[in-house]
Amino acid sequence: MSYEETKDSPRPEGPVHARPSRRARRKARAAKRTRGWRWGRRALLSLGIVVVLLAGLAGGTWWYINYRLDQTHRITGLGPVLHQHAKPGKPFDIALVGSDSRAFELKSGSSAFGSYSSYPGQRSDVVIIARVIPATKQVYMLSIPRDTMVNIPGHVKYISGENRINAAFNEGPKLLIQTIEQNFGIPIEHFAAINFQGFRDMVNAIGGIKIDFPYQLKDAYSQLHIDHTGCQLIKGNEALAYVRSRHLYYLKNGHWIYDGLSDWSRIRRQDVFFHALIETVKSEALNLPAMNDLLIAVVHNLSVDSFFSNSALLNLVLEFRHAGVGSLHSEVLPTIPYVTPSGQDVLLQAKGPDRAMIKAFLAEGTTPAKKKTTPSSTSSTPSSTSPTTTTTTTTPSNNSNVFFDTQPEPWNGTPC
């Protein structure tokens, strides 16, 4: 082929793969860096937006919780009787009271638990000293039966002097705290009380609690009616009636048998209630509407001392948020059943055994744990067949009939 043929031949069609110039290559590299920087900036901006949103959500949650906790009733004037010397992280004792005030019935118009006009004032339906051990996430609860006879200080007419401990609360928490310390030597750092409506609303907020009943139960006084056996959900008034029952009957082999253990058995039912409540709250922890309803139910019906700040309450919840029922320990103060000359059923302090129990209770969290032993001597329990034999007449110095409340009570049920 000649030179002329090659020169005049048509050029092939298609792109020409010429090597880019140096300037073009620099421009391409700059464009690539710009695109990478833009993507990095966008990613960083997106991350910043997420952080801001999360911070806003956390801040909003914190604001809302504080807003709700501000609705908790704070009791002032308790400074002289409270011991505010507990160091951060150290054990402290809270007096927990379940008030039997019917004042809320005035607003609701209900009389499910007796009208306020029939039951004016307030008494401590439940008296529990909770010893909180932050280091080990344990709570020890010492129940004082409401009919325990004590010496109530002061000069309050019909209240001061020898009287049931629940009468002290009629004058407010200050006198009750003084009574607890002077009679049992237990220093109280904080005080908290919740009323009937609080118990009821808390249970309803989480959709009820589940309890396994091996027997049918009834109590005409608290209006309790458990008509089926087995694991079942109880709510509202029924749950409160279960906690408050003191005149319980259970159906066994076709016969209704009287519990006959009054306050002792009721304390056992309260223990079952608290354990079932804890389990249900933990299972519903991610149910935000239920948790919000629970928070509202608590703050609207809870009264605490003014030293119990929002941050202190919230820190307590956060510290124990993972604690289970195994972290909750309960016992009942030993007492002696007694019938007064006027025929009143009361409980006397068992001066030896109760002091030993209180000493061990106050040592929790301060000394190495020791294996507890069950008391070797227990009382002859009250009759379980007749409501007229709920106590045994004894003399105050007779400790042979000390009641330790260690016997099983299967009719009370268990959490399920």
C-alpha positions in Angstrom: 0.0 0.0 0.0 1.4 3.4 -1.0 1.8 6.4 1.1 -0.9 8.2 -0.7 -3.4 5.4 -0.1 -2.7 5.5 3.6 -2.9 9.3 3.9 -6.2 9.5 2.0 -7.9 6.5 3.7 -10.9 7.3 5.9 -10.3 7.4 9.6 -12.0 4.7 11.7 -15.2 5.8 13.5 -15.6 5.7 17.3 -14.0 7.5 20.2 -10.4 8.4 20.1 -8.5 7.3 23.3 -6.2 10.1 23.6 -4.2 10.5 26.8 -5.7 13.4 28.8 -3.6 16.4 29.3 -1.8 17.2 32.6 -4.2 20.1 33.2 -7.3 17.8 32.7 -5.9 15.2 35.0 -5.4 17.9 37.8 -8.9 19.1 37.2 -10.3 15.5 37.5 -8.4 14.9 40.7 -9.7 18.2 42.2 -13.3 17.3 41.3 -12.9 13.8 43.0 -11.6 15.5 46.1 -14.5 17.9 46.1 -17.0 15.0 45.8 -15.4 13.1 48.7 -15.4 16.2 50.8 -19.1 16.9 50.0 -20.0 13.3 51.0 -18.0 13.6 54.2 -19.6 16.9 55.0 -23.0 15.5 54.5 -22.3 12.4 56.7 -20.9 14.7 59.4 -23.9 17.0 59.1 -26.3 14.0 59.4 -24.5 12.7 62.4 -24.7 16.1 64.0 -28.4 16.2 63.4 -28.9 12.8 65.0 -26.8 13.9 68.0 -28.9 17.1 68.4 -32.1 15.1 68.1 -31.0 12.6 70.7 -29.8 15.3 73.0 -33.1 17.1 72.6 -35.0 13.9 73.2 -33.0 13.2 76.4 -33.4 16.8 77.5 -37.1 16.6 76.8 -37.4 13.3 78.7 -35.5 14.7 81.6 -37.7 17.9 81.6 -40.9 15.8 81.5 -39.8 13.5 84.3 -38.9 16.5 86.5 -42.2 18.1 85.6 -44.1 15.0 86.8 -41.9 14.5 89.9 -42.7 18.2 90.8 -46.3 17.0 91.2 -45.3 14.8 94.1 -46.6 16.1 97.4 -43.6 17.2 99.6 -44.1 17.1 103.3 -42.4 20.0 105.1 -41.5 20.3 108.8 -40.0 16.8 109.2 -36.4 18.1 109.6 -36.3 17.8 113.4 -37.3 14.1 113.3 -35.4 12.9 110.2 -31.8 11.8 110.3 -30.1 13.4 107.3 -26.6 12.1 108.1 -26.4 9.2 105.6 -23.4 9.5 103.3 -23.9 9.0 99.5 -23.9 5.3 98.7 -24.4 4.3 102.3 -27.5 2.4 103.6 -30.5 4.5 104.7 -33.9 3.7 106.1 -37.3 4.9 104.7 -40.5 4.7 106.6 -43.1 3.5 104.0 -46.7 4.0 104.9 -49.9 2.9 103.3 -52.5 5.5 104.3 -56.1 4.4 104.8 -57.4 7.9 104.2 -60.7 7.9 102.3 -60.4 11.6 101.4 -60.1 10.8 97.6 -63.6 9.2 97.8 -65.0 12.7 98.3 -64.0 13.6 94.7 -64.8 10.3 93.0 -68.2 9.7 94.8 -67.2 6.1 95.3 -67.4 4.3 98.6 -65.8 1.0 97.7 -63.6 1.1 100.8 -65.9 3.0 103.2 -66.8 6.7 103.0 -64.7 9.5 104.4 -67.6 10.4 106.7 -67.6 7.0 108.2 -63.8 6.7 108.4 -62.4 10.3 108.9 -58.8 11.1 109.3 -56.0 8.7 108.4 -54.2 5.7 109.9 -51.2 3.7 108.8 -52.8 0.7 107.1 -49.2 -0.4 106.3 -46.0 0.4 108.2 -42.8 -0.8 106.6 -39.2 0.3 107.3 -37.3 -0.2 104.1 -33.5 -0.4 104.5 -31.9 0.5 101.1 -28.4 -0.8 100.4 -27.2 1.0 97.3 -23.8 -0.8 97.2 -25.4 -4.3 96.7 -28.8 -3.1 95.2 -30.7 -4.8 98.0 -33.7 -3.7 99.9 -34.7 -5.1 103.3 -38.3 -4.5 104.5 -39.3 -4.8 108.1 -43.1 -4.8 108.6 -44.5 -3.5 111.9 -48.1 -4.9 112.3 -50.5 -2.0 112.6 -52.1 -3.3 115.8 -48.7 -3.4 117.7 -49.1 -1.5 121.0 -46.5 1.3 121.5 -46.0 4.3 123.6 -46.9 7.3 121.4 -45.1 10.4 122.5 -46.6 13.9 123.0 -49.8 15.0 124.5 -52.3 14.4 121.7 -55.8 13.6 123.1 -56.9 10.0 122.4 -53.6 9.4 120.6 -50.6 9.8 122.9 -49.7 7.1 125.5 -50.3 3.4 125.1 -51.9 2.9 121.7 -51.7 1.0 118.4 -48.9 2.3 116.2 -51.3 3.0 113.4 -53.0 5.7 115.5 -49.8 7.8 115.5 -50.3 8.6 111.8 -53.6 10.2 112.4 -51.6 13.3 113.5 -49.3 13.1 110.5 -45.9 11.5 109.7 -43.9 13.5 112.3 -45.5 11.8 115.2 -45.3 8.4 113.5 -41.6 8.8 112.9 -41.0 9.8 116.5 -43.0 6.8 117.6 -40.9 4.4 115.5 -37.6 5.8 116.7 -38.5 6.0 120.4 -40.1 2.5 120.5 -37.8 0.6 118.2 -34.6 2.6 118.0 -34.7 2.8 114.2 -33.5 6.2 112.8 -35.5 7.3 109.8 -33.8 9.2 106.9 -36.8 9.5 104.6 -40.6 9.2 104.7 -43.0 8.1 101.9 -46.7 7.5 102.0 -49.2 6.3 99.4 -53.0 6.1 99.6 -55.6 3.6 98.5 -56.1 5.3 95.2 -52.4 5.1 94.5 -52.3 1.3 95.0 -55.3 1.0 92.7 -54.1 3.3 90.0 -50.5 1.8 89.9 -51.9 -1.6 89.3 -54.3 -0.3 86.5 -51.5 1.6 84.9 -49.5 -1.6 84.2 -52.6 -3.6 83.2 -52.9 -5.5 86.4 -50.7 -8.1 88.3 -50.7 -11.9 88.0 -51.1 -14.0 91.1 -51.6 -17.8 91.3 -54.4 -18.6 93.7 -54.5 -22.3 94.9 -57.8 -21.6 96.7 -60.9 -19.4 96.1 -60.9 -16.4 98.5 -63.4 -14.0 100.0 -63.4 -11.1 102.5 -66.7 -9.3 103.1 -64.9 -6.4 104.8 -62.5 -5.6 102.0 -64.9 -6.8 99.3 -62.4 -9.4 98.0 -63.9 -12.2 95.8 -61.5 -14.6 94.0 -63.9 -17.0 92.4 -61.3 -19.1 90.4 -58.1 -20.8 91.2 -54.9 -20.7 89.2 -52.8 -17.9 87.7 -55.0 -14.9 87.0 -54.9 -11.2 86.4 -56.3 -8.9 89.0 -56.7 -5.2 88.7 -57.9 -2.0 90.5 -60.2 -2.5 93.4 -59.7 -6.3 93.4 -56.0 -5.9 93.8 -56.5 -3.4 96.6 -59.0 -5.6 98.3 -56.4 -8.4 98.2 -53.8 -6.2 99.8 -56.1 -4.9 102.5 -57.9 -8.1 103.5 -57.8 -8.9 107.2 -60.8 -11.2 107.5 -60.0 -13.7 104.8 -61.8 -17.0 104.1 -60.5 -19.6 101.7 -62.4 -22.5 100.1 -60.9 -26.0 100.9 -62.5 -29.3 100.3 -65.9 -27.6 99.9 -65.7 -25.7 103.1 -64.9 -22.0 103.8 -62.1 -21.8 106.3 -61.3 -18.7 108.2 -57.7 -17.5 107.8 -57.6 -16.2 111.4 -54.2 -14.6 111.1 -55.4 -11.0 110.5 -52.5 -8.6 110.1 -49.8 -11.3 109.8 -51.5 -12.9 106.9 -52.2 -9.5 105.3 -48.5 -8.6 105.5 -47.8 -11.8 103.6 -50.3 -10.8 100.9 -48.7 -7.4 100.7 -45.3 -9.1 100.1 -46.9 -11.1 97.3 -48.3 -7.9 95.9 -45.0 -6.1 95.9 -43.2 -9.0 94.2 -45.9 -9.3 91.5 -45.8 -5.6 91.0 -42.0 -5.6 90.5 -42.1 -8.4 88.0 -44.9 -6.8 86.0 -43.2 -3.4 85.9 -40.0 -5.0 84.7 -41.9 -6.8 81.9 -43.6 -3.6 80.9 -40.5 -1.4 81.0 -40.5 -0.8 77.3 -44.2 0.0 77.2 -43.8 3.8 77.3 -47.6 4.6 77.6 -47.9 2.2 80.6 -44.7 3.6 82.2 -46.1 7.1 81.8 -49.4 6.1 83.3 -47.5 4.4 86.2 -45.5 7.6 86.8 -48.6 9.7 86.8 -50.3 7.3 89.2 -47.4 7.4 91.6 -46.8 11.2 91.7 -50.5 12.0 92.1 -50.9 9.7 95.1 -47.4 9.8 96.7 -46.2 12.0 99.6 -42.6 12.2 100.5 -40.5 14.4 102.8 -39.2 17.6 101.4 -35.6 16.3 101.6 -36.4 13.7 98.9 -35.5 15.8 95.9 -36.4 14.9 92.3 -32.8 14.0 91.6 -32.7 11.7 94.7 -35.9 9.9 93.6 -34.6 9.5 90.0 -31.2 8.3 91.1 -32.9 5.7 93.4 -35.0 4.5 90.4 -31.9 4.3 88.1 -29.8 2.5 90.7 -32.4 -0.2 91.2 -33.9 -0.4 87.7 -32.3 -3.8 87.1 -33.0 -5.2 90.6 -35.4 -8.2 90.6 -37.5 -9.9 93.3 -34.4 -11.6 94.6 -33.2 -8.1 95.7 -36.3 -7.6 97.9 -36.2 -9.2 101.4 -39.0 -9.0 103.9 -39.7 -10.0 107.5 -42.2 -9.2 110.2 -41.5 -7.8 113.6 -42.1 -10.5 116.3 -45.1 -9.7 118.5 -47.3 -11.3 121.1 -51.1 -11.7 120.6 -53.0 -10.1 123.4 -56.6 -9.3 124.4 -56.9 -6.2 126.5 -59.2 -6.1 129.5 -61.7 -4.2 127.4 -61.7 -7.0 124.8 -59.6 -5.4 122.2 -57.3 -7.6 120.0 -53.9 -6.1 120.0 -50.2 -7.1 119.6 -47.6 -6.6 122.3 -43.9 -6.0 121.5 -41.8 -9.1 122.1 -39.0 -7.1 123.7 -36.3 -9.8 123.3 -36.9 -11.3 119.9 -37.9 -8.0 118.2 -34.8 -6.2 119.5 -32.6 -9.0 118.1 -34.3 -8.7 114.7 -34.0 -4.9 114.7 -30.3 -5.1 115.5 -29.7 -7.5 112.6 -31.9 -5.3 110.3 -29.8 -2.2 111.1 -26.6 -4.1 110.5 -27.5 -4.9 106.9 -25.1 -3.2 104.5 -22.6 -2.4 107.3 -21.3 -5.9 108.2 -20.5 -9.0 106.1 -23.7 -11.0 105.4 -24.3 -13.9 107.7 -26.6 -16.9 107.2 -29.9 -16.3 108.9 -31.5 -18.9 111.0 -35.2 -19.5 111.6 -36.2 -18.9 115.2 -36.6 -22.2 117.0 -39.6 -21.2 119.1 -42.8 -20.1 117.5 -46.2 -19.4 118.9 -49.3 -21.5 118.8 -51.0 -19.7 115.9 -54.5 -18.4 116.2 -57.3 -20.8 115.3 -58.0 -20.9 111.6 -61.6 -22.0 111.9 -63.4 -19.3 113.9 -63.3 -15.5 113.4 -63.7 -15.1 117.2 -60.4 -16.6 118.1 -57.9 -14.5 116.2 -55.6 -13.9 119.2 -54.4 -15.6 122.3 -54.7 -13.9 125.7 -51.2 -13.7 127.3 -49.4 -11.6 129.8 -47.0 -9.0 128.4 -43.9 -10.8 129.9 -44.8 -14.2 128.5 -42.5 -14.7 125.5 -43.5 -18.3 125.0 -46.2 -17.2 122.6 -44.1 -14.9 120.5 -45.4 -14.9 116.9 -42.6 -14.9 114.3 -44.9 -15.4 111.3 -42.7 -18.1 109.8 -45.5 -20.6 109.0 -46.5 -21.1 105.3 -49.8 -19.6 104.2 -50.4 -21.3 100.8 -53.9 -19.8 100.4 -52.4 -16.3 100.0 -51.1 -17.2 96.5 -47.8 -16.5 94.7 -46.8 -14.3 91.8 -47.0 -16.0 88.4 
